[in-house]
Amino acid sequence: MELLRARIRLAAAIVLSAGILAVAMVPGHAQQKKQDDVRKRGQIACGGDVDKLCATLKGQSDPVVLQCLQQAKADLGDACRKFLTEVGQLN
C-alpha cells in the first residue's frame, strides 16, 4: 500500500512539474511570436527601402539594417517611416 502511495505522489509531482514547465514556456513562445510578427510587418513596410537605401547591408543583422534605415530617415517611404515610428525606432 505504501509503495502505491509513493508512486502516486511521484506521478503527481511529475505532472505538476510538467505543468509548471509548460506554463513557464508559454510567455517565451508568445514573445517570440510577437517578435516574428513585428519583423514580418517591418519587412512588408520597409523592404523596398532596404532594397533602395541599404542594399549593401542586406543579409546583415536586423540592428545593422535598422541603423541604416534610421540614418536614411529623410529618404524613407511613408509606410516604412510610419512603421518605424510606431515601433519606437524613429523619432
N, C-alpha and C positions, 0 to 999 in steps of 0.2 A: 504494500500500500504506500509506504514511504517513497519507494522508487517511482511510483506513478506520480505522486505529488511533485517530486523533484523534476521529473520530465515535463510535467505541465508548467511548472514555474520557469524552466529553461525555455520551453516553447513560447511562453508568454513574453519572456524577456527578449527573445529573438524577434518576435512580431513587433513588439514595442520599439526596439532599436531600428528595425527596418522602416517602421512608420515615421519615426523621428528623422531618419536619414532622408526619406522621400520628401518630407515636408521641407527639410533644410535645403534640398536641391531645387525646389520649385522657384524661389526667388532668383537664383542664379540663371536658371533657364529663361525665366521671364525677362531678366535684364539682357541676356544675350539676344533674345528675340527682338527686344526694343532697339538694341544697337543695330541689329541687322536691318530692321525696318527703316531706321534713320539713314543708314548707309545706302539702302536702295533708293530712298527718296532723294538723297543727295546726288546719286548717280543720274537719276532722271532729270533733276533740276539743273545740275552743273556739268553734266557730261560733255555737252557741246563747248562750254567754256574751258574745260580741262583740255579738250582736243585743240582748241584755238589758242589758248593762252599759256598752257602748261604742258604742251605735248612732249617736251623733253623729259618730263618727270613722270609720265605715265608708267604705271607699274611700281612706282615708289610707294612708300607707306602713306597712309591717309594723312598724317600730320604734315608730311612734306608737301603733298599736293594742296592741302588746306592752306599752308603758308603761302604758296604760290598764288592761290586764288585771293587771299587776303591782300597780298601785295599788288594784285591787279584789280582791286575793287572798283576803280574808276571805269574799267572796261568790261565789267561783268554784265551779263544779260539780266533782265528783270527777274526771271524765275530763280536764278542762282543767287542773286542779291537777296531776294525775299527769303529763300530757304536758309541761307547762312545767317541772316539777321534773326530769323525765327528760332534757330537752334543756338543762338548766342555766340556765334563765331565771327560776326561782322558788326561793327558799330557804325 
